[in-house]
Amino acid sequence: MKKISTQLVTLFSMLLLCNVAWAQTVLRGVVTDGTNPVAGASVLVQGTSAGTSTDANGAFTLNSPKSSGVLIFRVLGFNTSEINFAEGQSDLGTIVLQAQEDGEAIGEVVVIGKGIIDIADRKTPIAVSTISPLEIQEKSGANVEFPELMKNTPSIYVADQASGFGDSKMFVRGFDQSNTAFLLNGQPINGMEDGNMYWSNWSAMSDVANLIQIQRGLGSSKLAISSVGGTVNIVTKATDMVRRGSVGMSTGNDGLAKAMISYSTGMQGKWGVSFMLNGWRADKKYALGTAGAGQNYFVSVGYKPNDNNTFNFLIFGAPQWHDQNFSKPLETSYREIGPTGNKTKVIGTPGYDITGERGNSNYGWYNGEGLSQRTNFYHKPVTNLNWDLKIDDRSSLSTVLYASMGKGGGTGILGNGPGYTVNGFNSNGTTNWDALAAINAAQPNKISNGNNGSALRASVNNHFWYGLVSNYNFEANENFSFNLGADLRFYKGDHFQQLINLLGSEGRIAENKTREKGYVVSETFSTNPWSSLFNSADVDQRVGYDNSEKINYQGVFGQVEYSLDGFTAFVQGSLSNQSYQKIDRWNYAEGEKKSKFDKKFGYNIKGGASYTFEDAHTIFANIGQYSRQPFLDNVFVSNTVNFVDPSVDNEKIFGVEAGYKYSNPIVAVSFNAYYTKWDNRFTDYTARDYTVGGTTYPDVTYLFTGVGQLHKGLELEFDVNVLSNLKLRGYGSIGDWKYDGTSPYRVRDNNSFDIVFEDKEGQDLTGVKVGNAAQTTFGLGVKYYILPQFSIDADYNHYARLYGNVNVDDVIKSSLNNEVYQPEELKAYNVVDAGLSYTFNLKNGKNVKFRGNVKNLFNENYFSRKDAFGYFYGLGTTWNTGLTYNF
């Protein structure tokens, strides 16, 4: 840490010595809507590229290369405003923006219509936090997970960052990512099959995001989406109105390097084009064997033929690969293998006692090069076409047509792994690939089969997803508005395994119901994400399993809102139909077999009211009920076309929240209380070495079909402009999250996918703490401008009442003893992050910006999560720094 700090201080001192200062004017002010601060507004000096963004209090400080001129203010949902400033003027006071009424795109050709993007500009408020463009720009980096940009807000917890690039998990009010809705420019991006978010597929998000808004709880989205914990709206950059560009380079710990270029033509007549391209690589993220590399690209084309129509076409993607590190037990476990009377003791599961904190049992060396059991590789281009139509002064239509094609997967061992092989793990817990290769070489004809030998395979998830969201908005008068819309989604996913590395063998036997006995597969495929986009195994070269799914979704939604003086009220509703089909090409003698389509209907309904008094105080309350269709993965028995029996019904979610907000140009405070009841939930838990009827199954999953959860809590958030150059913010949240009720369960063998045990009476989970996310969090953040162009900042975060994953075996044992089981409570911990920024203003509005970040400044040692297989360490001290030239 001392070495890192010395390097940063030396580098920054050199930069200060090299700085050439031109005459400049410091401008300050606060942007509001007449009542509340406007966060995330862009502030630009006309005729230059000098600009900044307002913070959470609407405040801004800007270094102007001009002593007099015009400031341009732009932000989504408000009309563009231009303010003159004169020579010698510094404090511009309060700038009031007018809410947008005509659907004109603000500051950009168009992102997407305000009827599609559900930012919290509804008159009736919700529990919400907004991450400004400046904070996204300053606190991101190739070694900073996108969810970490949201961690300085109430009831947000981010874990597993030490696994690998893009492997973190985010929790909102104790609910995981599959139960939090993520929207990109109004487009739902949660996985269609299981609702999960894989952040490695979206590694470009930090580079293209223009605004992040976390809506906890019910949120303002009109779509029928999985917002049990909340909704995260991500608004991307689009086509800039102004001609400008940038070039940047950055570096960080463990060989991290990144280069970036972006450029916008500005509006040239009716057209404008913006693009961004960057590439990154790293030797590791933090732990051994977590190398990664990738590229990010973004292109936006805007077209405005007339005042009533605006179009924007956008495409971006983030091809990447990265090696992964999994959780481990504290102590190594051993097992005996071999025939009776001649057994050999081997390492079964390496623990931290032999690997160390930064060790990785997935990793080892083969033929002189590093090789990981677990490599994730994926390329998911996303494209959308947005159209905003101004019908008249009162009505508008916003539509987005989108498509996404994902190709790639994750690797693992097929056959006998190192935990079942003599010398399969080295003494430090790394994988001994040579031992596995030696077993392959000893097989007849060097062909591995079942547990006689092994190979490195990839579980492939290729999918194609397209859809449409359209919303009609009508402003009857200044008091009454309503909208109606449609949401259509179509999805097809293909899942199979293919060989990556034969580990010294000549092939592998891969029989299924349609292949002859002894069928050998020998073709291998690359984990390069660009290669996987165009090249994957044909049907005759697939191993393990081979199936597909289709999901069709149709929904309609609407909202009515009324306001009079300080009072507002709204009602939202949606209806949806979701149909599922499974197709299998592996387990049936007749070849491809299809299930029938299974249709399930769902609905959302929510309403609320608020009252604002004395222009600064607002109280509000919202209530809602969801009937959510189950995910496809819960509808079918794994790797078959058979529906689960009994069938899984819709999940029921009830939520109510109330809050208070106060704001003025100096202070903004919000306080919320919430209650969320979730019933009839399907969930599963993995476990090892399950014994029933005298048979031990090494890998099983408990399937619960009627779990209830009750989450309630309090949240506080504040921002203070202490001085014109000193900003303070803070948050706190206290949750009470427990399981509730009794649920039947079944136990599935994950090798044969057979149900080996069923308890129809069920287990009582009432009072069991929900794990994986800290139930108490609070933090403080400070930003101080030493000079107008030089700032330092720091964030302190505290996490407590963090429980490990529920151990189902222990739940059952406690129930038999009439006890209430509680998962392990992990040690509370504190993390401090720090950063500094310096802008070198050059001639003609150009500048060079330096930014440095240090995460976990004091190298706090802690566990961020515990799952069924062990503990995840949190990241120790990491850092990144970079220079960006803006022109």
N, C-alpha and C positions, 0 to 999 in steps of 0.2 A: 504493500500500500504506500509505503514511504517512497519507493522508487517511482511509482505511478504519479504521486503528487509532485515529486521533484520534476519529472518530465513535463507535466502539464504547466507548472509554474515557469520553467525555463522556456518552453515553447511560447507561452503567452507573453513573457517578458520580451522575447525577440520580436514578436509581432508588434508590441507597443513601440519598440525602438524603431521599427521599420515604417510606422504609420506616418503618412503625410497628410496633414489636416488642411482642408479647404474651408473657406468661410461657410458657415452653416447656421440654420435657424432651428431652434428646438420648439416644437409645437405640442401643446397638451390640450386635452379636452375630455368630455364625457358624452357618449352617445346614448340616447334614450328614445323610447317610443312615446314620450310625453308623460309616462308613469314609471315604467320599468327600464332598467339598463338593457341595452342591446349588445349581447356578446357575439364575437366572431365577425363583426362588420369589418370589411376591408377599407383602409384609409390610404389614398394614393395622392401624391403630389402631381397635379396635371402636367403633362409634358415630360415627365421623368419616370424612372422605374422605382423611385423611393416610395416605400409604403410600409404599413404595419397592419395589425388587426387589434380590435378592441378586446379587452379581457372580460372576465366574467362580470365585472362591475360596469362594463361599457366604457372604461377608461382607456386612453391611448397616449403614448408619447412617441413622437416622430421627429427624426432628424431630416430637415428639409434642405436640399442643396440650393433652394431659392429663398431669398429674403422676403419675397412677396409673391403671391400667386393664388392658385385655387386648389382646394382639397376636394377630392371626390370620395363620397361615402357610398358603399354598396354592400348589401346583404340580402340573402334570400328572404322574400316576404315583404320587402319594403321598397319604396321608390328610391331611385338614385338621387342623392342630394349633393349639391356643389356649394362650398362655403369659401368665400374670399378671405385671405389673410394679408395683412399689411406689414410693411417693414417695421421691425421693432416689436411686433405683436407676438406673444408667446402663449398666453392662456386664452383659448378659444371658448371657454365656458362649456355650456351644455348645448349639444346639437340634437335637435329633435327630428327623427325620421318619420315620414308618413307611411302608414301601412299600405301595402300594395292592393289596389282594387281592380286593376285591369288585366292581370295575368301576364304583364310584361316580364320577361326574364331579367333578373337583377344581376348586374355585374358580369354576366356571361350571356352567350347567345341563348342557352337554355341548359339547365341541368335536367330537369324534368318538372312537369307542372306541379304547382303547390297542392293541387288536388291529389297527387300521387304520393309525394313525399310527405309523410305524416310527422313533420317537425311540430314541436309543441307551440304552435302559434294560435291554437284554438283559444277562444276567450275564456273558457272554463279551464283552469289550470290542472296540472297533474304533478306527481313527484318526479322531478326531472333535473338532470345535470348536463351541462353542455361543455364540450371540449373545443376550444377555439382553434382556428388555423395556426396561430402562432405557437400554441402549446404543442400541437401535433408536430409542427416543423422542428421545434427545439428539442423535444423529449423523445423523439423516435430515433431509430438507428437500426442497422442490419442485425445487431445482436439484442435488440429490444423487441419483445413480443408485442404485437398490436394491442392485445387486451390490457397490457400494462399501462397504456395511455389513459385508461379509465379507472385505475386503481385508487386515485386520490378522490374518490367520491363515496358516499354512504352505501353500505350493503353490497359492495363489490369485492370479490376475492379472486385472486389469480394465483394458480398453482402449477407445479410440474415444469417450471421454466428450465430446470437443469436437465430435462430429458434430451432435448435436441431442438434445433431451429424449427419454430412453428408448432411445437408440441404442448404448449401451455393450455390450461383449462381455466375457464372463467365461470364464476358463480354469481348470480344475482338474487339477493334475499334468500340464499341457501339453495336455490335451484340451479341445476347444471345447464350446460349450453343447449342441450336438446329441448329444454323447457324454457328457453329464452329466445325470443324472436329476433333475428338479425335481418335488417333490410338494407339493401344497397340501392340508393336512388329509388326507393319504393318497391324494389324487387325482392321477394323473399329469397334468402340464400341458405337457410338451414337445409341439411341433407333431407331429401324427400323420403328416404327409406327409414331413417332412424332419428332425424332431427338434429344430428350432431353437427358441430362446426370443426373443421380441420384447418387450423390457421396457416399451416404450411401451404395450403392451396391458395391462400389469399395474402401471401407475403408482400405483394405490391400495395396493400391497403394503406400503409403509412405514407407511401409516396403520392398516392392519388386522392386521399381523403381531404376534403375541405372543411368538414364539420362532422363531429361525432356527438350524438345526443343519446343519453341513457335515460330512458323512461322506465322507472321502476314501477312494478305492479301493472295496473290495468292499461296504462299508456293511452296514446291518442290515435293509434292505428285503427283504421276502419276495416282492415282485412281480417279474415278468420285465420289467425295465426297462433303459434304456440307461445303466447306471451304469459306464461304462468308466473315466472319471475319478473319479467319485464320485456321491454323492446329496445333494441339498440339500432338507431337510425344512423347510417353512414352516408353522407352526401359527398360525392366525388367532385373533383374539379371538372370543368367543362371547357368550352372554348372561350378564352379570354377576349374581352373587348379591346385590350391594350396590347400593342406589339412589345414583346419582351422575351427574355430567355435567361438561362442560368446554366452553369457548369460547376460541378462539385466533385470533391474527392474526400473520402473519410477512411479512418482506420480504427482499430480497436484491439482488445486483448486477443491472444491466441491466434494471431495471423489474420485477423479480420481486415478485409479491404473491400472498398466499394467505390465505384465511379458512376457519375450521373450526368446526363445532359437533358435539357428541356428547352422548348422554344414554342412561341405562339406568334402567328402572323398578325394577330389582332383582326378586327373586322375590316376586310377589304371589300367594300361594297356590301353585297348580301352574304358573303362567305367569310369564314374564318376557320383556321386549323391550329390545333395545339397538339404537341406530342411530348412524351417523356420516355427515356430509355436509360436503364441502368443495369449494372451487373455487380455481383458480390461473390465472395468466397471466404472461407475460414477453415483453419486447421481443426478447430473444435469450438464448440460454444462455451463449455466450461469443463465438463467431464471428459475423460478419455473416450476416444471413439465417437465423437459427435461432430465430425467434419460436415461441411455442407457447401453448396454453391448454387447459384441461380441467376436468373435475369428477370427484370420487370419491364413491361412495355405498356404504353398508354397512348392512344390516338383518339382525338375528339374533333369532329367536323361539324361546324354549326352553319345553319342556313336560315336566313330570315327574308323571305320573299316580299313580305309586306308587314304592315302593323298588326295584322290579325293572326298571322301564322308564324310559328318558330319551330325549327327542327334541329335535332342534334343526334348525330350518330357517334357512338362511343364503342371502342373495343380495348380491352386490356387483359393482360395475363401475367402469370408469374411461374414459369417453368422452374422447377427446383428439385434437388435431391438432398437428403440429409440422413446421416446415421443417427441411431437412437440409443438412448440409455433408459433402462427400465428401473422400477423400484426393486429394492432388495431387502431381505431380512437383516436384522442387526448381526445375527450369528449364522455362520455357515452350517448347512445341514448335509448329512452324509447318508448314503444308502449302500447296501450290499447288492452286487449283481453277479451273475454267473450261476452255474449248476450247483445243486445241493452238494455240500461237502467241499466245494472249491470256490467259495464266494470271495469276491474282492470288494473292499471298501473303497468307494469313490466319492468325489464331491458331487452331491446332488444339486444343491442350490447355493452358489456363492453368496456370502454375506459381507456386510461392510467391514467385518473383522479382518478379512483378508484382502478385500479390494481397496479399502480406504474410501474416504468421502467422494473422491473424484474418479473412482474406478468404474469399470464397465464390463460386466460379464458377457455382454453380447459381442465384444470386440476381441480380435486376435490377429495373428499374422499368418499369411499363407503365400507361399512362393515369394517371400521377401516383401510383401506388401500388406498393408492393413486391410482387414476384411471384417465386416460387421454381419452378424446374424440378421440384424434389423435395419434395413435401409428403406426409407420412404422416398418415393419418386412420383411426381405428378405434374401435369400440365392441364390447366383448366381455363382456356380462353373464354371470356365473357363479353358479349356484345349486346347493345340495346339501341333501339331507335325511338326517340322521344318526339312527340308532336304536341304542341300547345296551340289550341284554337280559341281565339277570342270571338265568341259568337255575337255578343253585344256588350253594352256597358254593365250588364248585370249577370251574365252567364258565360261560362267557359267550359271547354272540354279538354282534359289532359289524358294522354294515352302513351303507354310505353309497350313496345314489343321487344322481347328479350330472348336470347338463346345462350346456352352454355354447353360445351362439349368437354368432358373430363376424361383423361386417359392416364393410367398409371396404377400404382399399388404399393404394397409393402412386402418386404421379404421376411423369410423365416426358414427354420429347418424342417425338411420333409424326411421323415424316417427317424432313426435313432439319434437323439441329440446328445450333446456333450455330457449331460447329467446322467446318462445311462451308458457311458463309454469309459473304459479304463483310460485314465489320463486325459479324459475329455476336457477338463479344465486344468489350466496351469495353477501353480501354487498361489499366484496372486489373483485368481478368479477369472482371468481372461480365457477365451476359447482357444483350445489347442486344435487348430484346423488340421495339422499334420496327423494327429491321432485319428480323426474322422476319415481323412483321405487314405490312411493305411488300411482301415477296415474295408473301404470300398475296393481297394486294389486286391484284397484277398477274396472277394466274392467271385463266384463262377462267371467267367467271361467279363469280369469287372462290371457286372450289372447289379446295381443295388435293388433291393426289394423289401418293402415293409420296413421292419426294424433291423434288417440285415443290410446295414449301410445307410447312407443318407445323401441328401442333395440340398442345395440352397434353392428355394422356390420363391416366387412372388405371388401373393394373392392379389389378383387384378380386379379393379373396380372401374370399368369403362361405362360412361353414361352420356346420354344426350337429353337435354332439358330445355324446353322452350315454353313461353307463356305470354300472356297479355294482361295488363292491368289498365283499366280505363275508368275515368271518373268525371261525371258532369256536376258542375257546381253552379248554384243559383243564389244570388244575393237579392232577396225580395226587397229589402230595405235595410237601413242601418241597424235594425233590431233583429231581423229574422233571416236565416240562411238554411239551405239544405243541399245535400248532394246525394247522388246515386252512382253506383259503379259496378263493374264486373271484374272478376279475377279468374283467369283460366290458366291451368298449368298441365303440361304433358311431359311424362318422364319415362325413359327406358334405361335400365341398368343391366349390364352384363358382368357376371362374376365367375371367375375361374382361376385356376392356378397354372403357372407356367414355370419352366425351369430357368434358373439364372446361372448356376454354377454346379457342375457335376462332381466337383471335389475329387477329381482323379478317376472317376468311373467312366465307363463308355456309354452309359444310359441308365434308365430306371424303369422298372416294370410298373405300369400304370393301367391296371385293369378296371373296367366298369361293366355295366350290364350289357353293353352292346359290343364289347371288344373280346377278342379271343384270349384264351389263357396265355399268360406270358407276354402280353403286348408291351413293347418297349418304346419309350419316348426318349429322344436324345437331343433334340434341338434346344438351344439355350438363347436367352434374350437379354438385352441390355437394360440397365436401370437408368440410362440417360433419358431425361424427361422429354426431350425433343424426339428421340427415337420412339419412345412409347406412344407418342401422338399418332404415329403412322404405322407402327409395326408391333403386333402382338400375336400370340400363338393362334394358329388355326385350330379347328375343333379336334383334329387328329393328334395334335401335339400338346393337348391340355392334360393336366394331372389334378388329382385331389377331388375336384368337383367342377361342375359347369352348369350354370343356371342363369336365368334372366328374370327381371321383374318389370311390370308396367304399372304405372300409377297415373290415373287421370283425375283431374280436380276441376270442379266448376263452382264458383261462388259469386254471390251478389251481396252488396253491402250498401249501407246508407247512413246518413247522419242528419239530424235536425238540431239547430242551435238558436237560442233566443237570448237576447240581452236587452236590458233596459236600465239606464243609469248605471249603478254599480252592480246590478244583479245579472248573472248569466246562468243558463241551464242548457243541457244538451242530452240527447238520446242517440245512441249508436246501436246498429244491429247488423248481423250478417248471417246468411245461410249458405251452407256448402255441402256438396256431394263429392265423396272421394271413393274411387273404385280401384281395386287391387287385382293383379293377376300374376301368378308365378309360372315360370316355364323351366323345366328341368331336362337336361340332355345327358345325365350321368347315371341316374339310379333306376331307370326303367328299361326293360328289355325291348320295348317297342320303339326306343329312341326318344325323340323329343316328346315330352308330355306337358300339356298345359292345364292349368286349373281353370275353373270358371271365374269370371269377374265377381268379386265380392264388393258390394256397395254399402257404404256407411254414410249417414247424414250427420251433420253437426251444425252448431249454431253458436253465436256470441251475442250477448246483449249487455249493454252497459249504459249508465247514465250518471249525471252529476250536476252539481250546482256550485256557484261561488258568489261571494259578495265582497266588493272592494269599497273601503271607506277611507276618508281623509286622503285619497289619492295615493296612498302608500301601503295600506294594510289590506290583505286579502285572506279570507278564509274560504276553504273549499272542501267538498266531500264527493267521492265517486263510489259507485257500486256496480258490480258486474257478475255475470254468470256465463261460463263456457261449457259447452258440451263438445269435447274434442275427440275426433276419431283417433284410434290407435295407430301407431306407426306400422308400416308393412312388416318389419322384422318381428313384430309381436303377433301378427295375424296368421303366419304360416309356421309349421314345424321346419326347423332349419334344414336346408338342402333337400327339401321335398316340395311337392305341390299340394301337400295335405294341410288343411286348415287345423289350427290348434283346437283341441277339444278339452274343456268347453271353450266356445268362442269368446274372444275378447270384446267386451262392450266399450262404449265411449267412456272416456274419463270425464269426471265432473269437477269443475273448478269454480269456487265462489270466492270473490274478493271484495273487500270494502276498505277504503282509505279516507283519511281526512288530514288536512294540513293548514298551515298558516304561512304566509309570505309577507315579508316587509322589505322595501327597497327604497333607497334614495341615492343620489350620486356618490355617497360615501360608503354606505353599508347596504349589503343585501343578505337577508337571512331567510331560510326556509326550514320548517319543522313539519314532519309527517309521522303519522301513525298508520299501521296497516295490519290487516288480518286476511290470511289466505287459507282456504280449506280445500284440500285436493283429495278426492275420493275415487275409488275404483281404478286406482293406478296400477298399471302393469310395470313390474321392475324385475331385474335379475341380478344375481350375485354369483361370481365365480368362486370356486373353492378347489382344494387339492385333496387327494387321498380320502375320498368318501367311501365308507364301508357300509354295505347293506346286504343281508342274506349271505354273509360269508365271503362276499366279493368286494374287492377294493378297486375303486375307479380313480385313476390318478388326476383326472381333469373333469370336473362337473360344473353345471350351472343350476342354481336354484331359481325356479320360475315362480314368482308371486303374481297373482292375478287380481287381488282386491286390496291393495295397500292404500292406506290413508295417510295424509300428512297435514299437519297444522303448523303454519308459519305466521308468527306475529312479531311486531317489533316497532321500534322508534328510530327516527332518522333526523339528523340535524346537519345543516350545511350553511356556511357563511363566507362572505368575502368582504374585506375592508380595505378601502383606500386610506391607509394610515397617514401618508403624506403623498404629495404628487409623484414622488419617486420611490415609494415603499408600499407594496401590496402584501396583504396577509389574507390567507384563506384557511379554512378548517372544516372538518366534518367529524361526525360521530354516528355510530349505529349500534344498537343493542337488539339482538334477535332472540327469539324463543322458538326454536324449530324442532319439532318432534314428530315421530310417527304416531299414527292413531288408528286403533281398531285391529280387527283380526283378519288375516288373509290366508286362504288356501295356498298350497304351493306344491310344485313337482320338482323332481331332481332329474336332470338330463345328463347322460354321458356324452361328453363333447367329442368323443372319438367315433362312436356309432350313431349318435344323435337319438338313441333310444331313451324313453322315460324309464328310469330304474326304480323310482319311488314316488308315491303320491300321498299327500295328506289333505283330504277333503275337509277335515274339521278346521284346519288352519292353525296358525300361530298368532298369538296376541302380541302385537308390536307397540301397544299403547305406552307412551312415555319414553320410548327409546330415542335418544338424541340423533338428529340428522347429522351425518358426518361430511367431511371433505371441504367445508368452508367455515371460516372463523365467524362465530356468532356475535362476537364483540370486536368492533374495529373503530379506531379514531385516528385522526391525523392532522397535521399542521403543515402549511406551506408558506414560504415567504419569497418575495422577489424584490430585489433592491437595485435601483439604477444608480450606480456610482457616478456615471456620466450618462448623458442621453443615449450614447452609443455603446455603453458598457454596463452590463447587468450580471448579477449573480443570483442564484436561486437555490433553494433547498426544500426537500419534502421529508417529513417524518411520518411514518406509519406504524401503528401498533395493532397486533392481531392476537386475540385471546379467545378462549373457549372454542378451540379448534379440535374437533373429534375425528378419529380415524374412521375408516370404512367399517360398516356393520359386518361383524362376523356371524353369519347365519347359524353355524354350528353352536356358537355360544348362546345365541338367542334361544335356540331350541332347548339347550340344556338348562338355561335359566328359567324358561317357561315350565319345564317339568318340575323344577324346584320351587315353583310359585314365586319367582324373583323377577324383577325388572332388569333386564340386561342393559348395560351402558357401554358404548364403545370407548376405546382408550382416548383419553384427553391428551393431546400433544402439548408440548411446552409453548407458552406464549412467547412472542418474539417482537423485536422492533427493527425496522429497517430505515436507514437514512440515505437518500439520494441527493446529489448536488450537481450543479451545472453552472456554466458561465457562458456569456455571449458577448462578442465585441464586433461592431460593424465599422469597417473602414470606408468612409464615404469618399468617392472619387468624383471626377468631373462628369458633367452631363447626366447626373442622376444615377450613375453606376455605383456599385459598392461591392465590397468583399466582406462576407460574414464568417466569423469563426465561432464554432460552438463546440464545447466539451461537456461530456456527461460522465459522472461516476455513479454507478449503482451499488448499493450496499456499501457505503463509504467506510464503515467501521468493521466490515467483514463479519457480520453477525452469522453465527452458526445455528441452523435451525432445520426442522423438518417442515416442509410446506404441505405435505399430504401423506396419508397412509391408505393403501388399497389392500386388496385381499392377499397380495404377494409380498408386501413389505412397505418400506418407507421411501419417500422422495426427499432428498436434501434440497433445500433452496439454494439459489445461486450465491456464491461468495462475491467478493468484489470484482466487478467487471467495469469496463470503460469503453467509450468511443469518442472520437473527436474528428472534426472535419472543417474544411473551408469551402465556401460556395461563392462563386463570382456571379453577380446579378447584373444584367445589362438590358 
